[in-house]
Amino acid sequence: MRRPLMAILLVFLLCLFNIASAAERNLVDSLPGYEGALPFRLETGYVNVDEKNGAELFYYFIESEDDPRRDPLLLWLTGGDHCTVFSGLAFEIGPVKFIREPYNGSVPRLKYNPYSWTKAANIIFVDSPVGAGFSFSQDTKGYAVGDVSSSLQLKIFLYKWFEGHPDFLANPFYVGGDSYGGKIVPYLVQKITEDIEAQVRPALNLKGYLVGNPVTGESIDTDSRVPYAHGFGIISDQLYEATLEHCKGESYSNPTNMICDQLLKRVHELLGECSKPHILYKKCFYVSPGQNDESPRRIILKKEIGGLKRPPPRPPMDCQNYVNYLSYFWANSMATRDALGIKKGSKDEWVRCHDGDLPYSKDIKSSIKYHRNVTLKGYRALVYSGDHDSVIPFLGTQAWVRSLNFPIVDEWRAWHVYGQSAGFSIVYSNNLTFATVKGGGHTAPEYQPERCLAMFKRWISNKPL
C-alpha cells in the first residue's frame, strides 16, 4: 500500500515542479514611485531557457485594460546592445512613464501613460537576449548568444510561458519589436510557423507580427541616410550628387574609394549636427562624473550615483532621453527590485543598455527573406517608421518592403487622427502594410505616442489605418 501512495506523491511533486519551472511569477499591485494601486494587472517573472547554464529571461506581463480574455496577446522585444525591454514599457508602449523632474536621490516617480498599447492588447515584455535588463545566467557561458540562439531561446520562453498561462492560448498571438528587435522578430515568427506546421503542441494562435524602425542587417538600413539627409536639407545638392557619383557600387559603411570615404565622412559630420533619433529635437550633451572635477554640477552628480558602478551620463532635463537617466536609479532601487521579484544575487547592477561588454553574434545577416517567407504564408505584417528617424531612415525600410515585389492592394495615402494626417501608408498583398508616423523618431511611439496607439489599435483590430 505504501508504494502506490509514494508513486502518487512523486507524480504530484513532479507536476508541481513542472508548473514552477515553466515560469516563476510574481503579481505586482504597486510600484515604487507610482502613487496608489496600479490601474492595470502586472505580473513579472523568470523563465529558464538554458537548463545547462542556468540562463533565465525576465519578463513583465501586462494584461489588456479592455478585455484580457479576448484581446490579442503581443510578445514585445526591443533593440540596442542587450537593452532592457523596460525601455519599451516605460518610454514607448507600456502603461507607465517617468515624471520628468530633477533626480533628488529618492526613487524616481512614475505616472500613468494614457497611450499605452495595453488599451488594445495583452503584452509580454521580455528582457532578451540573456544579460539584458534583469535576465541573467548562473554560468557565464550562458551569456554567449547571438541572433539565432537568442531567437530559439525566445521560442522556448513562449512555450514555457504558455504552459503556465494556458488561458491565453486561444488569444490571437502577435510578435512585435523595434530597432534591432525588428531584426529578430521575423526570424522568430518563421520558427513559430515551422512548429505550427509540424503540429508542435501547444499550438500557438499566431496571426502575424509588427516591426517599428526595424533593422534588417542589410546595407540599406544605413545607406539610406544619404538620400534622407539630402531630402531634409542636411546635406547640399553638390555633396549628394558627388556621393552618388563617387560611391557607386561602394559599401557606405566601409568604402575602399578614398574620394567616397571623404565624402561620406562629410555626410556623417553634417548628420552629426542633428539629433539622430529625431532630427528636429535638441542634440544633447552629457555630464559624466569626472574623477578630478569638483565643479558644483559634478559634486551633485557624484552624490546622485552613490555606490553604483556604471551610472549613465546625465543629460540636461529638457532632453528627450533624460528619462533614460531616471530609469537607472529606479531599477537599481532595492524597493523596485523587491516589488518586481528580482532574484537576490542575479544582477549586481541594472543598466538600460550594455556597450559591448557581453558576447553576441550577429549571425542573421539579413532578415528580409524571413519577412518574405512569413508573409507569403498569409500571416499579417505591419512595418512602420517614424519619418524623422535618421538612425534607420524610412527611405531604406520603404525600399526593402517594396523589394518584396508584392502587388499593391491599397495605394499610398494618408492615415488620420482627429481629421489630420498622422502619417502615410501603403498596403500590399499577403497582408503586408507599410506606414510612416508623422513626427516619429527612433522609435516612433517614444515621440508620437497618441498617433502610434491609433495606428496599433486599428491594425491589431483588422481595420484600415
N, C-alpha and C positions, 0 to 999 in steps of 0.2 A: 504493500500500500504506500510505503514511503517513497518508492521510486517514481510512480506516476505523479505524485504530488511535487516531487523535486523537478520532474520534467516540465510540468505545467508552470511551476515557478520560474524555471530557467527561460522558457519561452516568453513569459510575461516580462521578465527583466530585459531580455533581448529586444522585445518590442519597444520598451521604454527607452532603451539605449539608442535604437534606430531613430526614434522620434526626436530624441535630444540631439543626436549627432547630425540630423538633417539640417537643422537651423536652430541656433541658440538665440532666443529672442527676449526682448525687454520692452514692455509697454511704457511709454513716456507720456505723462499727463501734464507736465510743466517743464519749462526750460529756463535755465539761468539767464537773466536779462530780459525775459518776456513777462510782462505783468499779467498775472491771473492765469487761469487754466487755458490750455491750448484749445482753440476753436476747431481743431481737426484731430484725427486719430493718427498718432505717430508710434511706430514700432521700430526698434533698432535691433541689430543682432549680427551674428557671425555665421558664416558657412565655410566649412573646411573643404577646400578644393584641391588639396595636395596632401594626402594622408602621410606619405613618406617624409615630407619636410615640415609638416605641420603648418601649411600656409592657409590662412583664413581671410576671406573677404568680408569686410564690414559693410553693412547696408542700413539705409534709412527707408522705411516703407511708410508712405503716407496714403491713407485711404481717400478716395474721392469725397469731396464735400457735397456731392449731389446724390448719386445712387451707387454706392460701392459695389453692390452685388451684380449690377448690370453694366456699369460703365466700363470702358476699356481699361486694361492694365498695361502700363508702359514701363519698360526697363530703360533707365537713363544712364548714359555714360558721358564723361567729359573728356577734355583734351589736355594738351600740355605734357610735360615730363613728370609722370607719376603725380599729376594734380588730383587733389581730392574732389570727389563729386559734390562735396559741400558747396563748392563754387556754383554748381548748377542749382542747388537747392536754395542757397541764400542770396545769390546775385542774379539769378536768371528766371527759373520757372517754378520755384517752390513757394510755400505759403508764409515764409518769414523772411525778413530782411533787416539789416542793421540800421539803427538810427545814426545818422551822420553827425557826430559830435566829438569834441576833443576827448581823447583817451585819458582817464583820470586815475588809472590803477585798479579800478573795480571791474567787474565783468561787463563788457560792452552790452548795451541794451539792444533788444530786438523789437520789431513791430510786425504786424500782420501785412502781408502782401496781397492786395485785392486782385492782382492779376496773375495769381498762381494757376498753373495748368491743372492743379488738383480740383479746379472748378469743374473739370470735364473728365478726369481720369484718375485712377489709382496709379501711383508712381513708386517704383522701386529705384532708389538712387544707390548705386554700388561704387564703393571705392575700389577701382581696378585700374592698373594691374596691382599685384601684391606689392605692398610698400607704399601705395597711395593712401593718403588720409590715415584712417585708423586700421587699415588692413595690414597684416603682418605675417611673418614666417618665423617659426621657432628655430629652424635651421637656416642659416644664411643662404644655403643653396637654393632655397625656395624663392629667393628674390631674382634669380636668373631666368627671366621670362622674356617673351617677345610678342609680336603681333599675333602670331598663330597660337602659341601656347596660352597666352592670356585669354584669347577668344575661346579656346577649348575649356579653360577653367571657368569662364562665364557660363558656358553651356552646362557644366557640372553644377555650378551655382544654381542655375534655374531649376534643374530637375530636383535638387535637394530642397530648394525653397518651396516649390510646389508640393513636395511631399508633406511639408509642414503647413501648407496653406491650400488644401485641396478644394476649398470653396471657390477659389479664384480660377480653377482650371477651365471653367466654362466661359469666362470673360474673354471678349476679343483681346488678343495679345499683340502688342507692338514693341519694337525695339527702336530706341532713338538715341541720338548723341550729337555733339557738335565738335568743331575743330578737329583735333586728332582722333577724338572718339568717333567722328564721322567716317574715319577710315576703317575702324574696327567693325562698325555696325553691319555693313552689307556682307562681310565675311561670316560673322556670327549668324546672321539670318540665313545665309546659304547652308551652314552646318545644321541649323534647326530644320530647314526644309528637307535636308537629306534624311534626318531622323524621322520626320513625319512620313516620308515616302517609304522608309524601311519599317514603318509601323512600330517604332520605339515607343514604349509606354513609360510615363503617362504622355498622351498625345497633347501637345500644346496647340491652343486655338489661335495660331498665328494668322494675322491678317495683313501685316505689312510693316513698314519702317519709315522713319523720317530722320534726316540729317540736316544740320544747320552749319553754314560757313565751313563745309567739310573739306578736310584734307583727303587727297586720293593717293598721294605718293608720286604722282606724275609731275613732270616739269611745268605743266600748265598752271599748277597751283600758284607758283611764284613768277613764272614768265609773264603772266597776265598783269603783273604790277606795272610793266612798262606802258602798255596802252591805257591802263587805268589811270596812271599818273598823268599821262598826256590829256586824257579826256577831262580830268578835273583841273587842268591848268597848272599842275605842279611842275611839269617839265615843258620846255618850249617845243615848237614845231621843229626847229632845227635839230635839237638833241634827239627828238623822237625819230625823225627821218634818218639821221646819221646812225642811230642804234639799229634801226631796221636794215639799213644798208650793210653795215659792217659786222653785225651779229647774226646774219642769216646762216642758219644751219649750226649755230653755236649753242652750247649749253649756257644759259644765262647764269647758272649758279657756279659754273667752273669753265669760263671761256678760255680758249687757247690762243685766240687772236688778241694781240696786245691793244690794238685800237678799240676793239669791242670791250675789252676789260676796262679800259679807261673811261669809256662812255658809260658803262654800267655802274662804275663807281660814282660817277657824277649823278646818275639817276638816283642811286641809293642815298647820296648826300642830300639831294633835294627832297626825297621822300622822308628822310630823317628829320626834316624841319617840321614835319607834321606828327600828330599822334597816330601811330599806325593802326591801332584797333578802331579808331574813329577819327577820320582826317579833319573833322571840324572841331574836335574837342581840344582842350588845353593840353599841351605837351608838358608833362610833369617832371620835375627834378626832385630827387630824393635826399633825405638826410639820414646818414648812417652813423652809428655811434663810433666815432674815431677814438683811438687809444690815447692820444696826447692832446686832443682838442677839448678844452674845458669851457667852450662858449656856453652861454645860458641854454640855448636850444639843445645842445648835445648833453648837458648835465641833466636836463629834464628827460631826454630820451634814455639815458642810462638808467635813471630811476624807473622808467616805464618797463624796461625789459627785465629787471630784477636778475634772477639767476638763469634765465633761459639762454640757450647756447646760440641759436640761429635766428634771431629776430629779423624780420624783413626791414628794409629801409623804410623810413616814414615819408610818405608823400604829403604835400600840402592838403589840408582838409577839403578844399574845394575841388580836388582831383577825383575823377570817377572811381579810381581804384583805392581811395582812402579806406573803403570798407574792407578791402582785402587785408589791410594792416590790422583792422579791428578784429578780423576773424582769427588771427594768430593768438591773440590774448584770450578770446572767448574759448577757443578749442583747447587751449592749454590750461584752462582753469580746472581745478580739481572738482568744483561744483558741476561743471559741464560734463566732465568725464564720469562722474557718479551718475548723473541724470541719464546719460547715453548708455550706461552699462559697459564702459570700456574696461577690458580685462587688465588687471594690475600687471605691470611689467611688460605689457605688449608693445608699448610705444612710449619711449622716453620723452620725445618732443614731436608734436604735430607741426607739420609745415604745409602750407597750401599747395606748393609745388616743389618738386625736387629740381636739382640742377646738375644732372649728370653723375650724381653720387651713387645711383643704383644701376645695375646692369640692365640693358634692354636691347633686344634685337628687332630692328625694323625689317622683318622678313616677309611682309606683304609689300611687294614693290609697287603694285597698283591695285586699287580696289574697284576700278571701273568695270572689269569683267564680272565682278560679283554683283554690281548693280544690274548689269545686263541679264545675268543668269536668273536672278531672283524676280525681276520684273517680267521677264518672259514666262515665268511660271504663273503669272497672274496676281502676285502679291502687290498691294498698294504701296506707293512710294511718294514721299514729299521731300523735295530738295529745296532748301530756302537759303537766301543770303541777305545779310544786311548790306545795303548799297553804299555805305560809307566805310566799309571794311577794306583796308589795303593790305591786311595780312594774307587773307585768301580772297582776292577780289572776285566779285560776282561774275566778271567777264570770263574768267577761267572756268568757273563752275558751269556757267551757261554754255560754254564751248564744249565741255566734255559730255554734258547732258545731251546736247544736240548731236554729238558724235555717235550716240547710240543708234541714230537713224530710225527712230520710231516715227510713224506718221503723226501729224498734228491733229488733235481732236478739237481743241478749243484754242483759237489764235491768241496771240499776245494781247493782253488787255489789262486795264487797271482793276484792282480789287479795292473795296472801300470800307471805311469805318466812319460812321456818322456822316455819310454822304461825301466824304473827302477821300481822295486816293491814299491808300495806305501802303501801296506797292504795286507791282505788276506781276502777271503770271501767264504761264502757257501750259496747256495740258496735252500730253502725248498719249498715244495708245499704250496698252499694258499698264494702265492706271498710274502713270507717272506724271507728277506735277512739279514744275519748277516755279518758284516765286521769289521775288525780291521784297524786302521790307524797307520801306522808305524811312531814311534816318537811322537805320540799324547799323551797328558796328560789329565788332568781333568780341562777343557774339551778339546776335540780333536782339534777343529778349532782354539783355542787360541794358540796352539803350532805348528800346521801344517795347516795353512790357505789355502795354494795352493792345497795340497792334498785333503783337505775336500771339497773345491769348486769343484774339478774334480769329486769326488765321488757324491756330491749332484747333479751336472748338469747331470751326466749320469743317476742316479737313477730317478730323477724327470722327465726325458725325456723318461722313459721306456726303457733305454738302459742298457746292461750288464755293471757292473763296470769294 
